[in-house]
């Protein structure tokens, strides 16, 4: 989903206030796996606001507009939203009553100019603001869904977290939780930090969620397998040898780990007890890489050095044991993706990036234009 954030107001554009709302919006969206593609800051100018809304409506899927919902003459978001959507401004009687009740509970009379905050585009859906008089609202402009939010930080934050983010997730189809680990450094240059993180590779979770295993590159011992404990919040080497070790995958019961190592002089797949270190290990391949477990842990797959998908029946309850490898089928893996593949839980179906079996003279390149429109069909 392509998201744009538009921040309005002369005070923001001229730097009279620091725009903390934008950083808050982007951080909250990132926490749930949504990324902002564009940010636009516009002053209180009708022509520029209309241009910004129309441009965002052409290039984004969702747009969050912050500010411009107040009762004063320079609050223009409702007016320009209606103009950009090609609809009329109408009085929303429901929100007018909500505002009147808001003032009544505080033993105050609502000023006449607050009625302006209940003037909304006719196609707008109201987004409740339980702690202020500026309601949010949402409507379509162009191809994008717009979400209008108040500029008061505490009102924005509650509306964003409770109402807008759930709607964005529903539109995007994302239902997963994002686990984020931030690393903070002090007194280190950017290039030095980059060199420290160089070689951090793909990771795997233990089934109980207590550990993460990942590959890391060392100048002394090349590729190593590291383990991160979520309990202690510490990472340490789990398998550190002069040869390359990579592709670690934890068995479904969490007691074993399969990985690739070059200690024999060629790449082989080994299995070792987990999470203990230094335990005995079993070689299950006759030349191979990229191990992957069947969902029940009774079968281990890997790719042989001649690009054949191999299967090994294994015993993981109690002492580990493995049968002889069996060839399943030949593949022509795409060099850009290496040995990347996945297997269905029952071990019967595979997905991989492979080359089409065709003569080179017949190969062609197909260019697809305007491909996002095809996804909507």
C-alpha positions as CSV (number, residue, x, y, z in Angstrom):
1,X,0.0,0.0,0.0
2,X,1.4,3.4,-1.0
3,X,0.7,6.0,1.7
4,X,1.2,9.7,1.6
5,X,1.0,12.1,4.5
6,X,0.0,15.8,3.9
7,X,0.7,18.2,6.7
8,X,-1.1,21.6,6.4
9,X,-0.6,25.0,8.0
10,X,1.5,28.1,7.5
11,X,3.1,27.6,10.9
12,X,4.4,24.2,9.8
13,X,5.6,25.3,6.4
14,X,7.5,28.3,7.8
15,X,9.1,26.4,10.6
16,X,7.4,28.3,13.4
17,X,6.5,25.0,15.0
18,X,8.3,21.7,14.8
19,X,6.3,19.1,12.9
20,X,6.2,16.3,15.5
21,X,2.9,15.0,14.2
22,X,4.5,13.7,11.0
23,X,7.2,11.7,12.8
24,X,4.6,10.2,15.1
25,X,2.4,9.2,12.2
26,X,5.2,7.5,10.3
27,X,6.6,5.7,13.4
28,X,3.1,4.3,14.3
29,X,2.5,3.2,10.7
30,X,6.0,1.5,10.5
31,X,5.2,-0.4,13.8
32,X,2.4,-2.2,12.0
33,X,4.2,-2.8,8.8
34,X,2.9,0.2,6.8
35,X,5.4,2.5,5.1
36,X,5.0,6.1,4.0
37,X,6.1,6.8,0.5
38,X,5.6,10.6,0.3
39,X,5.3,13.6,2.7
40,X,4.0,16.9,1.6
41,X,3.8,20.1,3.6
42,X,1.4,22.8,2.3
43,X,0.5,26.2,3.7
44,X,-3.0,27.7,4.2
45,X,-3.5,28.3,0.5
46,X,-6.5,27.1,-1.4
47,X,-4.8,26.6,-4.8
48,X,-1.8,24.8,-3.3
49,X,-4.0,22.6,-1.1
50,X,-6.1,21.6,-4.0
51,X,-3.1,20.7,-6.1
52,X,-1.6,18.6,-3.3
53,X,-4.9,16.7,-2.7
54,X,-5.3,15.9,-6.4
55,X,-1.6,14.8,-6.8
56,X,-1.9,12.5,-3.8
57,X,-5.2,11.1,-5.1
58,X,-3.4,10.1,-8.3
59,X,-0.3,8.4,-6.9
60,X,-1.2,7.0,-3.5
61,X,-3.6,4.3,-2.2
62,X,-4.2,6.1,1.1
63,X,-3.6,9.6,2.3
64,X,-3.5,11.0,5.8
65,X,-4.1,14.8,6.0
66,X,-3.2,16.4,9.2
67,X,-4.4,19.8,10.3
68,X,-6.9,22.4,8.9
69,X,-10.0,21.2,10.7
70,X,-10.3,24.1,13.1
71,X,-13.0,26.8,13.3
72,X,-11.0,29.7,11.9
73,X,-11.0,31.1,8.4
74,X,-7.6,29.7,7.5
75,X,-8.7,26.1,8.3
76,X,-9.4,24.9,4.8
77,X,-9.2,21.1,4.8
78,X,-13.0,20.4,4.6
79,X,-13.6,23.0,1.9
80,X,-10.7,21.9,-0.4
81,X,-11.5,18.2,0.2
82,X,-15.0,18.7,-1.1
83,X,-13.7,20.6,-4.1
84,X,-11.1,17.9,-4.9
85,X,-13.7,15.2,-4.6
86,X,-16.2,17.1,-6.7
87,X,-18.9,17.2,-4.0
88,X,-20.7,19.8,-2.0
89,X,-20.0,20.9,1.6
90,X,-23.0,20.1,3.8
91,X,-23.8,20.5,7.5
92,X,-23.4,17.2,9.4
93,X,-26.2,17.5,12.0
94,X,-24.8,14.6,14.0
95,X,-21.5,16.2,14.6
96,X,-23.1,19.6,15.3
97,X,-25.0,18.0,18.1
98,X,-21.9,16.3,19.4
99,X,-20.1,19.6,19.5
100,X,-23.0,21.3,21.3
101,X,-23.0,18.6,23.9
102,X,-19.2,18.9,24.2
103,X,-19.6,22.6,25.2
104,X,-22.7,21.9,27.4
105,X,-20.8,19.4,29.5
106,X,-18.2,22.1,30.2
107,X,-20.9,24.6,31.1
108,X,-20.0,26.7,28.1
109,X,-21.9,28.1,25.0
110,X,-20.5,27.0,21.7
111,X,-19.3,30.0,19.7
112,X,-21.0,30.4,16.3
113,X,-17.8,29.9,14.3
114,X,-17.4,26.3,15.7
115,X,-20.3,25.4,13.4
116,X,-17.8,25.5,10.6
117,X,-16.3,22.3,12.0
118,X,-19.5,20.4,11.2
119,X,-19.4,21.4,7.5
120,X,-18.2,18.3,5.7
121,X,-18.0,16.9,2.2
122,X,-21.3,15.2,1.4
123,X,-19.7,11.8,0.7
124,X,-17.5,11.9,3.9
125,X,-17.7,9.4,6.7
126,X,-17.2,10.9,10.2
127,X,-14.3,9.7,12.3
128,X,-15.1,10.4,16.0
129,X,-13.0,12.7,18.1
130,X,-14.0,12.1,21.7
131,X,-11.6,14.6,23.2
132,X,-12.0,17.6,20.8
133,X,-14.4,19.5,18.6
134,X,-12.6,18.7,15.2
135,X,-14.0,15.5,13.9
136,X,-11.9,13.5,11.5
137,X,-13.5,12.2,8.3
138,X,-12.6,10.0,5.4
139,X,-13.6,10.0,1.7
140,X,-12.3,9.1,-1.7
141,X,-10.4,11.6,-3.9
142,X,-9.2,10.2,-7.2
143,X,-7.9,6.6,-6.6
144,X,-7.0,7.1,-3.0
145,X,-8.8,6.9,0.3
146,X,-8.2,10.2,2.3
147,X,-8.2,10.3,6.1
148,X,-8.4,13.8,7.6
149,X,-7.1,14.3,11.1
150,X,-6.9,17.2,13.6
151,X,-3.6,19.0,14.2
152,X,-3.8,18.9,18.0
153,X,-1.3,16.2,18.8
154,X,-3.2,14.4,21.5
155,X,-6.4,14.3,19.4
156,X,-4.4,13.1,16.3
157,X,-2.7,10.3,18.3
158,X,-5.9,8.8,19.7
159,X,-7.7,9.0,16.4
160,X,-4.7,7.5,14.5
161,X,-4.2,4.6,16.8
162,X,-7.8,3.7,17.6
163,X,-9.5,4.4,14.2
164,X,-7.3,5.1,11.3
165,X,-4.6,2.4,11.6
166,X,-7.2,-0.4,11.9
167,X,-8.9,0.9,8.7
168,X,-5.6,1.1,6.9
169,X,-4.7,-2.5,7.9
170,X,-8.1,-3.7,6.7
171,X,-7.6,-2.0,3.3
172,X,-4.0,-3.3,2.9
173,X,-4.9,-6.9,4.0
174,X,-2.0,-7.0,6.5
175,X,-2.9,-9.1,9.5
176,X,0.5,-9.9,10.9
177,X,2.3,-8.4,13.9
178,X,5.7,-6.8,13.3
179,X,8.5,-7.8,15.7
180,X,11.0,-4.9,15.6
181,X,14.4,-4.8,17.3
182,X,16.1,-1.4,17.4
183,X,19.9,-1.1,17.8
184,X,21.1,2.2,19.3
185,X,24.7,3.3,18.9
186,X,26.6,6.2,20.5
187,X,29.8,7.8,19.4
188,X,30.1,5.6,16.3
189,X,30.3,6.9,12.7
190,X,27.7,5.7,10.2
191,X,30.3,3.8,8.1
192,X,31.6,2.0,11.2
193,X,28.1,0.9,12.2
194,X,27.4,-0.3,8.7
195,X,30.5,-2.5,8.8
196,X,29.5,-3.9,12.2
197,X,26.1,-4.9,10.8
198,X,27.5,-6.2,7.5
199,X,26.6,-9.8,6.8
200,X,23.6,-10.1,9.2
201,X,21.6,-12.7,7.3
202,X,18.2,-14.4,7.4
203,X,16.8,-15.5,10.7
204,X,14.5,-18.3,12.1
205,X,12.4,-18.4,15.3
206,X,12.3,-21.2,17.7
207,X,8.8,-22.6,18.0
208,X,8.5,-21.5,21.7
209,X,9.5,-17.9,20.7
210,X,12.5,-17.8,23.0
211,X,15.3,-17.7,20.5
212,X,16.2,-16.3,17.1
213,X,19.0,-17.8,15.1
214,X,20.6,-15.9,12.3
215,X,23.7,-15.8,10.1
216,X,26.5,-13.3,10.7
217,X,29.7,-12.6,8.8
218,X,33.0,-12.5,10.7
219,X,36.4,-11.5,9.1
220,X,38.0,-14.3,11.1
221,X,35.6,-17.1,10.8
222,X,33.5,-16.2,7.7
223,X,29.8,-17.1,8.0
224,X,28.7,-18.1,11.5
225,X,25.4,-19.0,13.2
226,X,24.4,-16.8,16.1
227,X,21.6,-17.1,18.6
228,X,19.6,-14.3,20.2
229,X,17.8,-15.0,23.5
230,X,14.7,-12.9,24.0
231,X,14.8,-13.6,27.7
232,X,18.3,-12.2,28.3
233,X,18.2,-9.8,25.3
234,X,21.7,-11.0,24.3
235,X,23.2,-12.3,21.1
236,X,26.1,-14.7,21.0
237,X,27.8,-17.1,18.6
238,X,26.1,-20.5,18.5
239,X,28.3,-22.1,15.8
240,X,31.6,-20.4,15.1
241,X,34.1,-22.3,12.9
242,X,36.6,-21.3,10.2
243,X,34.3,-22.8,7.6
244,X,31.1,-21.2,6.4
245,X,27.9,-22.1,8.3
246,X,24.6,-20.7,7.2
247,X,20.9,-21.4,6.5
248,X,20.0,-22.4,10.0
249,X,16.5,-23.8,10.4
250,X,15.0,-25.0,13.8
251,X,13.0,-28.2,13.9
252,X,9.2,-27.9,14.6
253,X,9.7,-29.4,18.1
254,X,12.5,-26.9,18.8
255,X,15.0,-29.6,19.8
256,X,17.2,-29.7,16.7
257,X,18.7,-27.3,14.2
258,X,19.6,-28.0,10.5
259,X,22.2,-25.9,8.8
260,X,24.7,-25.9,5.9
261,X,28.5,-26.1,6.6
262,X,31.5,-26.3,4.3
263,X,33.7,-28.1,6.9
264,X,34.1,-31.2,4.8
265,X,35.5,-29.3,1.9
266,X,32.0,-29.0,0.2
267,X,28.6,-27.8,1.3
268,X,26.7,-30.3,3.4
269,X,23.6,-30.3,5.5
270,X,24.1,-31.1,9.2
271,X,21.7,-31.5,12.1
272,X,22.7,-30.7,15.7
273,X,20.9,-30.5,19.1
274,X,19.4,-27.1,20.0
275,X,19.9,-24.8,21.9
276,X,22.9,-26.5,23.6
277,X,26.3,-25.8,22.0
278,X,29.0,-28.3,21.1
279,X,26.7,-31.3,20.9
280,X,27.2,-34.2,18.4
281,X,26.0,-33.5,14.9
282,X,24.8,-35.7,12.0
283,X,25.5,-35.2,8.3
284,X,22.3,-35.9,6.4
285,X,23.3,-34.9,2.9
286,X,25.7,-36.1,0.2
287,X,26.4,-32.6,-0.9
288,X,23.7,-30.0,-0.3
289,X,22.4,-26.7,0.9
290,X,19.3,-24.8,2.2
291,X,17.6,-27.3,4.6
292,X,13.9,-27.0,5.4
293,X,11.7,-29.1,7.8
294,X,8.4,-30.6,7.1
295,X,5.8,-29.2,9.4
296,X,5.6,-32.3,11.6
297,X,9.4,-32.6,11.8
298,X,9.6,-36.1,10.2
299,X,11.1,-35.1,6.9
300,X,14.0,-32.8,6.0
301,X,14.4,-31.3,2.6
302,X,17.5,-29.7,1.0
303,X,18.9,-28.9,-2.5
304,X,21.8,-31.0,-3.7
305,X,24.8,-29.5,-5.4
306,X,23.4,-30.4,-8.8
307,X,20.2,-28.6,-8.1
308,X,18.0,-31.6,-7.2
309,X,15.4,-31.4,-4.5
310,X,16.3,-34.1,-1.9
311,X,14.2,-35.6,0.9
312,X,15.5,-37.3,4.1
313,X,13.2,-39.1,6.5
314,X,14.2,-38.2,10.1
315,X,13.4,-39.1,13.7
316,X,13.5,-36.1,16.0
317,X,11.8,-37.5,19.1
318,X,14.5,-38.7,21.5
319,X,17.7,-39.5,19.7
320,X,18.1,-38.1,16.2
321,X,18.4,-40.5,13.3
322,X,18.2,-40.0,9.5
323,X,17.5,-42.3,6.5
324,X,19.4,-42.1,3.2
325,X,18.6,-39.1,1.0
326,X,16.1,-39.6,-1.8
327,X,16.0,-37.5,-4.9
328,X,12.6,-35.9,-5.6
329,X,13.0,-33.8,-8.7
330,X,15.5,-31.6,-10.7
331,X,15.4,-27.8,-10.7
332,X,17.0,-25.0,-12.6
333,X,17.3,-22.4,-9.9
334,X,17.4,-18.7,-10.9
335,X,20.9,-17.4,-10.1
336,X,19.5,-14.1,-8.8
337,X,17.6,-16.0,-6.0
338,X,20.0,-18.8,-5.2
339,X,18.5,-21.7,-3.4
340,X,15.4,-19.9,-2.1
341,X,12.3,-22.2,-1.9
342,X,9.5,-23.1,0.3
343,X,7.5,-26.3,1.0
344,X,3.9,-26.9,2.0
345,X,3.2,-28.1,5.6
346,X,2.5,-31.7,4.3
347,X,5.7,-31.8,2.3
348,X,3.9,-32.5,-1.0
349,X,4.2,-29.2,-2.8
350,X,7.1,-26.8,-3.4
351,X,7.6,-23.3,-4.6
352,X,10.9,-22.0,-6.0
353,X,12.4,-19.4,-8.3
354,X,13.4,-21.6,-11.3
355,X,14.4,-21.0,-14.9
356,X,12.0,-22.0,-17.6
357,X,13.1,-25.0,-19.7
358,X,13.6,-23.3,-23.1
359,X,16.1,-22.8,-25.8
360,X,18.1,-19.5,-25.4
361,X,17.2,-18.5,-29.0
362,X,13.5,-18.5,-28.0
363,X,13.9,-16.4,-24.8
364,X,12.2,-13.0,-24.7
365,X,11.7,-10.2,-22.2
366,X,8.1,-9.2,-21.4
367,X,7.5,-5.6,-20.1
368,X,4.2,-5.1,-18.3
369,X,3.0,-1.5,-18.2
370,X,0.5,-0.1,-15.6
371,X,0.7,-3.5,-13.8
372,X,-1.0,-2.2,-10.6
373,X,-4.3,-1.8,-12.5
374,X,-4.2,-5.5,-13.3
375,X,-4.2,-6.4,-9.6
376,X,-7.7,-4.8,-9.2
377,X,-9.3,-7.1,-11.8
